[in-house]
Amino acid sequence: MKKGLFIAITFALSLATMLPGSAGAVGPGYPCGGFHGNTCNIGLFCDLPADHCGQGFVLRGVCRVKPRACPHIYRPVCGCNYQTYDNDCQRLAAGVQLIRQGRCWFQ
């Protein structure tokens, strides 16, 4: 009985560490994603290399903070949602992966 309870508790704790914002999550600047990658803490998102939209299961990225305020600078970037953002800060605030620098030409 004790062995079964120990196994059940161990399994439940290991599942809990996989949840975002849990003990298995990591902070800003740490690697995330990939096949066995870490998740990012709450308020962060896993930013993949440019032009790798939707490949977070395979590729590793870096946990980035979602900014709360961005400067009014126009340096457009194209997000993986095919939306042009005025600058990279606005893309990060939206939690969207980057396709490339510059406007989205397919809008």
GUSETI-348586 format. One record per residue (C-alpha): residue number from 1; residue in one letter; x, y, z. Coordinates in Angstrom, 1 decimal, m for minus. Layout:
N
+-----+------+--------+--------+--------+
!  nr ! rest !   east !  north !     up !
+-----+------+--------+--------+--------+
! NUM !    A !      X !      Y !      Z !
...
+-----+------+--------+--------+--------+
This chain:
107
+-----+------+--------+--------+--------+
!  nr ! rest !   east !  north !     up !
+-----+------+--------+--------+--------+
!   1 !    M !    0.0 !    0.0 !    0.0 !
!   2 !    K !    2.8 !    2.5 !    0.9 !
!   3 !    K !    4.7 !    1.7 !   m2.3 !
!   4 !    G !    1.6 !    2.4 !   m4.4 !
!   5 !    L !    0.9 !    5.7 !   m2.6 !
!   6 !    F !    4.6 !    6.7 !   m3.0 !
!   7 !    I !    4.4 !    6.0 !   m6.8 !
!   8 !    A !    1.2 !    7.9 !   m7.1 !
!   9 !    I !    2.6 !   10.9 !   m5.3 !
!  10 !    T !    5.8 !   10.8 !   m7.3 !
!  11 !    F !    3.9 !   10.7 !  m10.5 !
!  12 !    A !    1.6 !   13.6 !   m9.5 !
!  13 !    L !    4.6 !   15.7 !   m8.5 !
!  14 !    S !    6.4 !   15.0 !  m11.8 !
!  15 !    L !    3.2 !   16.1 !  m13.7 !
!  16 !    A !    3.0 !   19.3 !  m11.7 !
!  17 !    T !    6.5 !   20.3 !  m12.7 !
!  18 !    M !    5.5 !   20.3 !  m16.3 !
!  19 !    L !    2.8 !   23.0 !  m15.9 !
!  20 !    P !    3.7 !   26.6 !  m16.9 !
!  21 !    G !    4.6 !   28.6 !  m13.8 !
!  22 !    S !    5.5 !   25.5 !  m11.8 !
!  23 !    A !    8.8 !   24.3 !  m10.4 !
!  24 !    G !    9.8 !   23.0 !  m13.8 !
!  25 !    A !    9.4 !   26.4 !  m15.4 !
!  26 !    V !   12.4 !   28.7 !  m16.1 !
!  27 !    G !   13.0 !   32.4 !  m16.0 !
!  28 !    P !   14.1 !   35.1 !  m18.5 !
!  29 !    G !   17.1 !   34.2 !  m20.7 !
!  30 !    Y !   16.9 !   30.5 !  m20.0 !
!  31 !    P !   16.5 !   27.9 !  m22.8 !
!  32 !    C !   13.0 !   26.6 !  m23.5 !
!  33 !    G !   11.1 !   24.5 !  m26.0 !
!  34 !    G !   12.6 !   21.6 !  m27.8 !
!  35 !    F !   11.6 !   17.9 !  m27.5 !
!  36 !    H !   12.3 !   17.8 !  m23.7 !
!  37 !    G !   12.6 !   21.5 !  m23.2 !
!  38 !    N !   11.5 !   23.6 !  m20.3 !
!  39 !    T !    8.5 !   25.8 !  m20.2 !
!  40 !    C !    8.7 !   29.5 !  m19.3 !
!  41 !    N !    7.4 !   31.0 !  m16.1 !
!  42 !    I !    4.1 !   32.9 !  m16.1 !
!  43 !    G !    4.5 !   36.3 !  m17.8 !
!  44 !    L !    7.2 !   35.0 !  m20.2 !
!  45 !    F !    7.0 !   33.2 !  m23.5 !
!  46 !    C !    9.4 !   31.0 !  m25.4 !
!  47 !    D !   10.9 !   33.0 !  m28.3 !
!  48 !    L !   12.2 !   30.8 !  m31.1 !
!  49 !    P !   14.8 !   31.8 !  m33.7 !
!  50 !    A !   13.4 !   33.9 !  m36.6 !
!  51 !    D !   11.5 !   32.2 !  m39.4 !
!  52 !    H !   10.7 !   29.0 !  m37.3 !
!  53 !    C !    7.0 !   29.5 !  m36.6 !
!  54 !    G !    5.3 !   26.7 !  m34.9 !
!  55 !    Q !    8.4 !   24.6 !  m34.4 !
!  56 !    G !    8.7 !   24.9 !  m30.6 !
!  57 !    F !    8.4 !   21.2 !  m30.1 !
!  58 !    V !   11.5 !   20.6 !  m32.2 !
!  59 !    L !   13.6 !   23.8 !  m31.7 !
!  60 !    R !   14.8 !   25.4 !  m28.6 !
!  61 !    G !   14.2 !   29.1 !  m27.9 !
!  62 !    V !   14.8 !   31.5 !  m25.0 !
!  63 !    C !   12.4 !   32.7 !  m22.4 !
!  64 !    R !   11.6 !   36.4 !  m22.9 !
!  65 !    V !    9.6 !   38.8 !  m20.7 !
!  66 !    K !    6.5 !   40.2 !  m22.3 !
!  67 !    P !    6.9 !   44.0 !  m22.1 !
!  68 !    R !    4.2 !   46.0 !  m20.5 !
!  69 !    A !    5.1 !   49.2 !  m22.4 !
!  70 !    C !    7.0 !   49.8 !  m25.6 !
!  71 !    P !    8.7 !   52.9 !  m27.1 !
!  72 !    H !    7.1 !   54.6 !  m30.1 !
!  73 !    I !    9.8 !   53.7 !  m32.6 !
!  74 !    Y !    9.0 !   52.5 !  m36.0 !
!  75 !    R !   11.2 !   49.5 !  m36.9 !
!  76 !    P !    8.7 !   47.1 !  m38.4 !
!  77 !    V !    8.9 !   43.3 !  m37.8 !
!  78 !    C !    6.7 !   40.5 !  m39.2 !
!  79 !    G !    5.2 !   38.1 !  m36.7 !
!  80 !    C !    4.2 !   34.5 !  m37.2 !
!  81 !    N !    0.6 !   35.6 !  m37.1 !
!  82 !    Y !    1.3 !   37.5 !  m40.4 !
!  83 !    Q !    0.9 !   40.8 !  m38.6 !
!  84 !    T !    3.3 !   43.7 !  m39.0 !
!  85 !    Y !    4.3 !   45.2 !  m35.6 !
!  86 !    D !    5.8 !   48.7 !  m35.3 !
!  87 !    N !    8.8 !   47.3 !  m33.5 !
!  88 !    D !   10.1 !   44.1 !  m31.9 !
!  89 !    C !    9.0 !   45.2 !  m28.4 !
!  90 !    Q !    5.3 !   45.2 !  m29.6 !
!  91 !    R !    5.8 !   41.7 !  m31.0 !
!  92 !    L !    7.3 !   40.5 !  m27.7 !
!  93 !    A !    4.4 !   42.1 !  m25.8 !
!  94 !    A !    2.0 !   40.2 !  m28.0 !
!  95 !    G !    3.9 !   36.9 !  m27.4 !
!  96 !    V !    4.2 !   36.3 !  m31.1 !
!  97 !    Q !    7.2 !   34.5 !  m32.8 !
!  98 !    L !    9.2 !   36.4 !  m35.4 !
!  99 !    I !    9.2 !   35.6 !  m39.1 !
! 100 !    R !   11.6 !   38.4 !  m40.1 !
! 101 !    Q !   12.7 !   42.0 !  m39.7 !
! 102 !    G !   10.6 !   44.3 !  m41.9 !
! 103 !    R !    7.0 !   44.5 !  m42.9 !
! 104 !    C !    5.0 !   41.4 !  m43.7 !
! 105 !    W !    4.8 !   41.6 !  m47.5 !
! 106 !    F !    1.8 !   39.2 !  m47.7 !
! 107 !    Q !   m0.7 !   41.3 !  m45.7 !
+-----+------+--------+--------+--------+
